[in-house]
Structure formats: C-alpha cells, structure tokens
Amino acid sequence: MDFNTEFCNFIKRAQNFHLNHKQFEKQLNASKPFYMNILKLKNEIIDNLGQTDQPDRKKLLETVFSEIYDFTSQRFVFFTYFLKGSSFHDHIYEACIFTSLCMFIHITNRINGSSLGQFIYDNSLYDFNDQQSPNYCPPNYYSDILLKKENNLRKERNDILSSRSVYDRRPQWNAMADDSMHEWILYFILTDKEKARDDTPSKRKEWASAHGLTAEDYEILRDTFKRIGNLYNEVYTAVNSPKDDAYLGRLQNADDKFMSKLQKLKYENYIELQKIILSHLSESKEYWGINLYRFEKELKPYIITNEVKHMLECNDDDEKHEILTKSIILKDIHFPKLYKDFAALPVYSDIELCANYFPVFQNLIVTSNCLIIDELIENGYLGSDWKLFFYDTINGMVKNVFYDPEKIDYTITPESQREFMEILAAPVHSLLDKLIEAF
C-alpha cells in the first residue's frame, strides 16, 4: 500500500466518529502535510511495539500523547509558549490529554448511546417504564405524553447545542451519548417545561429532599437555571442578525435586555445551583470526570467564583479593570490552571496570543490523538475493556487538571452581586462595543 492510500484510509477513520464527516475530512486535507507527519509518527509508534501481544497500555498512550504533543508544539511558531520546557507545558499537556480522552469517549461510535425516546422512557420523572405508574407505556409503545416529552427534549437540546461553536449532530437512534445521560437527567428535574401533574411531583419532592431543599428552594433553583440558560439569547440573535440599517439598534436593544436579565440573576442563587449540579454529577462515579469537564466548560463555576473573590480583594478600580480585561481575553479558557497561567503574563498581547492559539493547538492534538486511539482500539492494543480504562484515567486526572470541588470558595458578601454582574457583563459589552465600532 502506498503512503497516499494509507493517508486516505487514516483520515477515513472520521467515519468512526459522530461528527460532520465531510467537514472533518476537508479539515484534515486542508492540513495534509501536518497529518501526513502524524500518520508517520503513528506508524513509528506501532512499529516500535514489536511483537508484543499486549503492551502496557498506559505507557502506550503516554507515548502517543507525548510524541503528538512535542511534534505539534514544534510545528508552528505561534505555539512557542507551549513547547516542552515552558512554564505552561505541564498544565497544557495535561489539559490536552484530558480533552483527547473525553472527546474520544463522547464522539466515538464504538460506544452505543440512546435515542431520545428511550432516554426519556428510562429516566423521566413520569415513570413511563414503571408498571405501577399511571403513565406506564409498554416497551416500544409511544403514548401521546411520551411523544410530547420527546419533542420537548429534542427542541431543548437543539436550542442549547446549536448555540455552541461546534454542534455535531448524532443519528436519531444514538442521539443521546452514553456519557451525557446522567448529566441530562437534570433536564427532567430543572428544565422540564410542562407543569408537574398530580402523579409526578412526588419524584421531584424526593429529589429535592435528598438534596436538602425545601419546595421554595427547589423552585428558586429551577428559575435560576432557566435564567442562566436564557441570559444570552437576545445577544446571540442580534449579533448574528443581518447587518442592515437596523443592526446597531438591535445590538443596543440586546444589550439592554441582557442587563435587565442579569440584574435578576442573583449570585447567591447561582452559587446554590452550582452546588446542586456538582452534587448530582458526583453521583455518577463512572462519568464524573467527563461531566465535570463539560460543567466547567459551560458554566465555569470555579473560574467565576475565583474572579468574584479577586474582584472583592481589589484595592482600586485599576486592579478591577485589569481582572475584567483579562477575563474578556480568557473567556474561552475553561481549564482553571491555564486560566491562571495565562492571566499571570504581564503583557496583554501575550495573554491574547495564548488565549487565541491554545484552542487551535488543542484541536490539532485532540484530532490526531482520536484518530490514533481509534486504530489502537481496533487492533486490540488497548484491551477489550478500553472504555473502563479511559474512564479510570479521566477520573484519576480530575483534581489535577481541574480542581477538588470541595475547595471551591462559595463565600458571599454584600458586594458579591455587583462583582458577579461585572464579570458576566464584561465579555458581552466588549463584543458589542467591537461590533458597533466596526459597523
């Protein structure tokens, strides 16, 4: 087999993942020299395994990760800060390993997920799978209320996922990823739009009681979760609207609505919600690491609470301005240690360089690692229990890559609300100001 044919087969491994295959293969072909070198590295690693029937899979993964990382960091001048020996290397390397394993678990089609209907049937508070429930449905039978719940969930997921920078749709029969199921059970508890009927509140009450919540506390949590989910709606809509004569007016109107919503989002309620979500996620030992990764990526509780604390410790407005400026630059960095590393740089241009190029660097590494991992699994190098091995590895890295949830500082003072609002508002105002100035 010639090398070009081998390369074509290599990138066709995209078919083994739930993603936009055409777009993914186009991306790989656009960077063909880079990925051809990745293929050569992969071949060298496998050749060096020799005749070993079952290599030490931990060492094998470490070899893959370190080889890919070193090659990528040396490939482009923009990645100078990420080179081995830099003060950031260890934290960036660990973040890339962690993300590679999480992304592989999430997008591989080697792990079966569930249809939305089956997920609702198995997990809804309406007990569709319980023969003692008035809502019981025999297997493979869809009642009107079950169909309604499925449509509601499909719309809710689509609204949430479509707002993200990357949304790779999964096939209908596998719409809910295995690693997402425990996380999405919160949908039924906190965001189910239909008012609870007389035969369903008991499960809500059981859940609330198990988490030490009164009925009033529970409703406050539901309201807070809804407010966070809707906070940026008008901003996203206005920013992406046609740039016609009314564009500036829509931006200003979106800003006004955003600030009105933000004023109604109470920091103490935000804190309590984060505690409850963390408590729920911790109930699943297998998926704990990957769920915490997504939790911090979407809601950034650790980073936000830290920034509120730092704002409260400031001696003057200049110090606050510096924190807010850095928070704007680092808004897409969700690894707390990297956030701290980059924020410590003395020059804003260097912070911007790291913040802008880290996602690019990380994406190259994660893509390469996923393609190689897929082949290693196919050829049996990672064992038949590779899934469990990955989860154990991810969970073992959580405290080092992210944090110990027990160490989040939930301190609240009378001034916390003001600082909380400033931190959430800063990136929105920065974005809108740039668009207005450019227009």
N, C-alpha and C positions, 0 to 999 in steps of 0.2 A: 504494500500500500504506500503510495507517495504521500509526501507531507501535506500537500494541499488537500488531498482527500481526507487525510487524518484530521486536519483542521476543521473541515466541513462537518465531520462526524462529531468532533469535540463541541462545536457550537450548537449542533442539533440536540445536545443534551438539554437545551432550553425546553424541549418538548416534555421533559420530565418534571417541569415545574408549573405551578398555577400562575401564569403571568401572560402578558401580551407577547406571544412568541415572535411575531413579525417585527415588532418594535425592538425586542431584545436582541434578535439576531442582527438587525440593522445596526444596533449599537455596537455589537461585537465586531461586525465587519468594518464599521467606521474606524475602529481602533485595532485593525487587524495586526499590525506589527507588534503591538503590545501583547495581544492574546496569543499570537503565534509563539512568542517567547514564554508565555505562561504554559502553553502546551509542552514546550521543550523542557521546562522545569518539571512539569508533572511527569513526563517520561523518565527523566533522570531519577526522580524520587522513587518511582515504581521499579525502575531497573536496579536501583541500589537495594531493593528489598531482597533481591536474590531469589533463592528457592524457599524462603521461609513460608511455611503454610499459614501461620497465624502470627504476624508481627505484633509487637507491643503497640496497641492502637493509640495509646496516649502519646507515646513518643512519635508515632507516625503523624498524628495530627499536629503535634508541635513542630515537626519538621516541615510539613506543608505550610503551616501558618507563618513560620519564621522565614522560609525561603520566599514565599509570595510577598511578605511584608518588606523584606530587605530589597528585593528586586524593584518593587513598586516605588518605594521611597527614593531610590536612586535614579529612577527613570525620568523624572521631571524636576526642573529647577524650583518649581513652585512648592515642592514637598520638602524643602531643606529643613524646615522645623521638625519634620517627622523622622529624620534619619536616626539610625541607631547611634547612641551616644548623646543625643539631645536630651535636655531636661524633661521633655514631654514624652519621650519614647515609650516608657513602660505603660503609662496611662493610655496612650493612643493604641499601642499594640493590644492591650487587654480589651479595650473597647471594640477593636476590630474583630478579635477572636469571638467575643461575646455576641456581637451583632451577626457574624457569619453563622454561628450555630443557631441563633434564634431565627434568622431569616430562612435558613435551610429547613428547619422544622416547620416553619409556617407555610412555605410555598411548595415544598416537595409533594409530588403526587404519590409518593411511596407510603404516605400516611393517609388513611381514609378519614374524611370529615363526615359531615351530615347535611342532609337537606334542611332547609329552614323549617319545613313542616315537621320533620322527625325531631328536630331540636325542640320545637315548641311542645310536641307531644310528650317528650321525655322530661321536660323541665318546667313547663308553665305552672303558675300558681293555680291554674284552673283544673289541674289533676286529670287531664284527658286520658292518662294511662291507668287510672285507678278505677277498678270496677265498682267501688263503693261511692264514687263521685257522681253527682247528677250530671256532670259534663263528660262522663266516660264515653270514649269512642273506641270501638274495636280496632285492632291494628289494620292499617291501610284503608281506614274509613275516615273521610273528612266531613265533619259536621260544619254547619254554617259558621258557628262561632270560631271553630278551629281555622277555617279558611280566612276568616276576618283577621284573626290574630297573625296568621302567616303574612297576609298582605300588609298589615301594620308594621310588622318587624322588617319586612323587605324594604318598605319605604323608609323606615327609620335608619336602617343600615346604609341604604343608598345615600341618604342625605348626609350622614356622618362621613362615610368613606369617600364620597365624591368631593368633599371639601378639602381633602388631603392632596398633597402634591403628587402622590402616586396611588392609584387605585387599580389593582389588577383583579379583574372580575374572575370568580371561580365558577365552574359549571354548576347548574342548578342542583344536581344531586349531591354536590360536595361543597355547597355554598358556605357552610359554617366549618371553619378549620377546627381540627381536633384540639389544638392548643388554645383556641379562643372561647371554647364552650363555657368553661367555668366563669370566665370574665363576663361573658354576655348574659349569664343568669341574672346579673344586676339589672338588666333591661326590664325583666318582669317585676323586679322589686322597686325600681326607682323611676322608670320611664313609661311603663305600660299606660297608654293614653286612655283606655276605657275605664270608667269608674268601676271600682270593685263591686261585684254583686254580693248578695247576701250569703252565697255559698262559697265565696273566696276570701273574705277578709281574715279568716282565721289563720291562714298561712302567712299573711302579711304580719299579723299580730305576733305569730310565733317567731318570725324572723326579727321583728323589732324587739321583742322581749329578749331574744337570745343575744342581742347586741346592746342590751341595757337602755333601750329607747322607749320613751312614752309615745303615745299616739301623736301628741303635738310635735315632739322631736322628729318623728318619722315624716310628718308632712313637711316640716321645715327642710329636711334633707331632700325630699322629692322636689320641692320648689327650688332649692339651691342648685341641684343637679340640672334642672331644666334651664335655669338662668345661665349657668355656665355654658350649656350646650347652645343656647340662642344668642350669646353675648356678641358674637362677631358676624351674625347673619347679614345685617344691612351693610356692613363694611365690605364683606366679600362680594355681595351683589353689586354694590356701587363701583368698586374697584374694577370689576370685570365687565361692567356695562359699556355700551358703545361710547366712544369718545366724541360725542356730538356737542352742540351748544349748551345742553343741559348737564353735561358731565360734572362740571365744578359744583353745580348746585346739588347734585346727587351725593357728591363726596361730603359736602358740608352737612347735608341732611343726615347722612350715615354717621358722621362724627357726633352730631347732636344726639341721635338715638342711642349710639354706643355709650356715650357718657351718661345718659339717662338710665340705661340698664345697669351700668357699672355702679352707679350710686346706690342701687337697690341690692347689690350683691354684697352681703356682709362678710367680713373677714372671719369672724368667729364661726359663722355657718360653713364657710369654705373649709376651715380647719376641721370641723367635726365631720364633714363629708369625706375628707381625705382619710381620716382615722377609720371611718366605717369601710371605705373601699379597700384600704390596706388590710383590715381585719378579714374582709371577705376573700381577698386574693390569697391570704396566708392559709386559708382553709384547704387549699389545693396544694399539697406538697410537691406533686409532680410538675405542675405548671407554674410554680411560684416565681422562678427566675424570669421566665419569658413574659409573664404577666406584669411583673414589676417594671421590666424594661418598657413595655408599652404604656404603663401607667405614668411613669416619669416622662416619657416622650410626649404624651398628650396633655397632661395636667401639670407637670413639673412641680409637684408639691415641695420637694426638698429644696430646689433652687429658689422657688418663690418665698418660702418661709425664711430661708437664709438671707435673701435680699431684703426682706422686710426688717429682719433683725439688724442688718448692716445699716440700713437707712435710719433706723432708730438710734444707732450709735454715732451717727454723724455729728460733727461739731458745727458745721456751717453748710450753707447752700451749695458751695463749690464741691464739697465731698459728695453730697447727694446727686448733684449734676453728673459727677464722674461715674457713680454707680449706675445711674439711669442710662447714660450714654453707652456704657459697656453692656448693659442688659439689652439694649437695642441691637448692638452689633452681634451679641451672642445668643439671640433669641432662638436660633435653631440648634444650639448645642445643648443636649439634654443629659450628657454624662457629667455629673457634678464635679468630678476631679478635673476633667478637661476644662469645664467652665471656669473653675478656679485658676487653673494653669494659664489659660489664655487671658483671663482678666488681670492677671498679675503682670502681664507685659507692660512696660512703661509707655509705649508709643501706640496710639490708636490705630495707625496704619498696619502695624504688626498684628494687632488683635484682629483686624478686619481680614488680613491675609490668612491667618489661621482659621478663622470662622468660615471664610469663603471656600478654602481649599480642602479643609478636613472632610466635608461631605463627599467631595469628588474623590479624594484619596480613599475614603472608606468604601465608597461604592465600587471602585476598581478591585479592591481587596475582597470584599464580600462576594462579588460576582465570580471572581476567579476561584475563591475557596469553595463556593457552592458547586461549581462545575466539577471540580476535582473530587470533592466529597462524594458527589453522586456516583462517579466512576469507582471510587474506592468501595462504596457500599455494594455496587453491582458486582464487583469482583470478589466480594467476601472479605476484604481486608479489615473491615471494622466490626465483623461479627454479626450474627443474626439479631443480637439484642442492641444494635447500634442506637436505636431510639432511646432506650433507657440510659445508655451510656452518655448520650448527648444531654439528656435532662439532668443527669447527675453532675455532669461537667458544668452546665449552665448554673445550676443551683449552688454549686460549690464556689462559683466566682462572684455571686451576687453582692456580698458585703464588700468585697474588694473593688469591684467595678462600679457599684452604685453606693450602697450605704446599708447600715443597720437601721431598719425602720424605728427601732426603739430609741434611736438617737436624734430623731427629728425634733427640733425645738419648736414646740407649739405655744410658746409664750405669747400672750396677747396683752397689749397695753391700750389705753385710750387713743393713742396716736397710731396704732397699727392699721386701722382702717384707711387713714389718709395715705400711708406709705404703700399699702396694698394696691390702692387705686392708682397711684402714680406709676407703680411697676407695671401693672396691666395696661395702663393707658399709653405709656411711653412709646412702645413699638407701633401702636396704631397711629398716634399723632405723627410719628416720624414718617411712616409710609404715606399717609395722606398729604403731609406737607411736601414730600418729594414729588408726588403726582401732580399736585396743584402747581408747584414751581415749574415742573417740566411741561405742563399743559400750556 
